[in-house]
Amino acid sequence: MRPIIRKQTAIIIICVFISAWFLIPAGNIGQAEAADVTNEKYSMAYVFLGNTATQINQVERTNGAIQTVSPSGWFNLNVDGTLQTPANRAQFVTRMHELGIRVVVCLNNHWDQKTGINALNNADRLTTQLAHYIELYDLDGINVDIENVTPAQRDLYTKFMAMIRDKVPAHKEVSIAISANPTGTTSGWQGSYDYAAINPYVDYFMIMTYDEHYEGGSAGSVSSTNFVEKSIQYALTKTSANKIVMGIPFYGRLWSVGNTNIRGIDVTNSDIDLIIKTYNGITTFDTATQSTKVEFNVKSGDTLLTIQGTRLSAGNYVIWYENPQSIQAKIELVQKYNLKGVGAWALGQENTSLWNNYSNWLNGNSKAGSASPGNQSNYYSVVYDTNGGSGTPSNTQQRQGATVTITNTIPTRTGYTFTGWRYNGNTYTKGQTLTMPATSITLTAQWTQNPTPTPTTTTHTVKSGDTLWLLSRIFGTSVNAIKILNGLTSDMIYPGQKLQIP
């Protein structure tokens, strides 16, 4: 799948897929067949942000909407295409299996052509290594995602897929991630995939129907409906619908307008929310592409945010990305063509409100929680600012005129009591509602400082043998604190004296 930034690197990363056990009948390698049996569309996504605990949380918060997840960076390859000794990710695998979720390894060269070609040339040794660690670490198959090789490697790629299918046990998954190909070209890296020849060896093709406009290129949608649909139509001339998984991007791309300072760097939804809040960005839904864009201006003297290592400067900018409305529009293509399902890059980047209706959209229940594809009204961000507190609620995207229900999440701040969320001169508490205006809004936490507690003291009558040092130890205070409270100028005390002890 796509890394956040395409880097020219000599490392291939192997990701891990997770898919629900109940989708795979015993002894059946075909996840496509499983989808037919259950009549439930297949759903997978990748993760790469954070540590093991974070990635587990990213899976759990999808509320069962994701059947397959792929953490990257599990296995690495040397530049010669051989496998480095991988770490055992037992904690993650065990937790996924507890949830009834399968773990399937994904091989990715992160766009490095030399390493990808060497991997295909060393197919026998590499596939033997992969099969060994799949068994050793109780994994459940492999997804191959070697990108940016050339048509000259077309036959090598097919042989690699045949070899890994032969070495991985039949009940484990073998699948492949392939580039979107809306024009059906046989040149460039798209020409390295021989669909028909590969087809017998894979359970499905994961089509990366994103990066229509990419880093270094001109501004535009990351995944327009036309781009996605034409890629599906081409794939259907080469394989069956129940072997096609359609890609969905959970990220966007940022361009500077009027210059080439920033050309399509990737940006997460959380970064987009921050940009909208900081610069009063205007969000619109583009009906031609069925994608979302944000336009904003950074003025001289404004806070200069840093996005993926790039610091913004004064000027105009545009972001193209996918929000719940545009994602629903893409998912409708799964129903239109009766595809196997969807795959997303990547968890941790999405607007978490997406999971409220994701499964409904995927399985054809578009009326439940609809993002209203028939009414392409503009969507805007609802941003929560904790104003010095912690425990920030998830930001959401809402359509103009929609009813916004205030989050149940209560932030915290040491020494303060939370009194509500302030917006447009009004204070709102959990469960209250407001009508979404035709602009993004920020709800700011309001705090009341807690009163300073009145110090408590203890009266102690000095006994024979008492000293200030001994009393400080007994009462857990200091000699100096006792002296200050009692107006003492020396350490001398006498029996019968009344002292206030802090």
Number of C-alpha atoms within 10 A of each C-alpha: 30 18 15 20 14 14 10 12 14 20 24 27 22 27 27 28 27 27 26 21 16 13 24 22 14 9 10 14 19 21 25 25 18 20 19 14 12 12 12 16 24 30 24 26 25 26 24 22 16 13 10 14 10 14 20 19 13 20 23 14 13 18 12 14 20 25 23 24 32 29 28 22 19 18 23 23 23 15 19 16 24 22 22 13 11 15 12 14 13 12 11 16 22 15 12 21 17 10 13 16 23 28 31 26 28 28 25 27 30 26 23 21 19 18 24 29 24 17 27 24 18 16 21 16 13 21 22 15 16 23 19 13 17 19 14 10 15 17 23 24 28 27 26 24 25 29 23 20 25 19 18 14 18 19 15 19 26 20 19 22 24 18 17 23 23 14 15 21 17 14 16 23 28 29 26 22 23 22 24 25 21 18 11 15 11 14 11 12 20 20 20 24 24 16 16 12 16 21 20 13 20 23 22 26 27 27 24 25 28 26 22 17 18 21 17 12 13 12 20 22 25 26 29 26 23 14 20 23 21 17 21 24 16 16 22 16 12 13 17 16 21 23 24 25 27 29 28 24 24 24 28 28 27 25 25 23 17 9 11 12 12 17 19 26 22 23 21 21 21 19 18 22 22 18 21 24 18 16 17 18 25 19 23 19 22 17 16 9 17 21 25 26 22 20 21 20 19 20 13 10 8 12 13 16 17 11 16 13 8 11 10 17 19 14 14 16 20 21 26 29 28 28 28 26 24 25 24 23 22 26 22 18 18 24 16 10 15 14 22 28 27 23 25 28 25 26 26 22 21 20 21 19 16 20 17 14 19 25 22 17 22 23 17 16 13 20 11 13 13 16 24 15 16 8 9 16 19 21 29 26 24 22 22 22 21 21 15 13 17 13 11 16 16 14 20 21 23 26 22 17 14 13 14 19 15 19 17 11 11 18 18 17 16 10 11 14 14 17 14 19 23 17 14 8 5 9 15 20 17 13 10 13 14 13 13 21 17 17 19 21 18 20 20 18 24 19 19 11 11 10 8 7 6 6 6 8 11 10 10 13 14 17 13 10 9 13 15 18 14 13 17 17 11 9 11 11 14 16 17 16 14 20 17 11 13 14 10 13 9 9 12 8 17 13 11 11 10 14 19 15 21 18
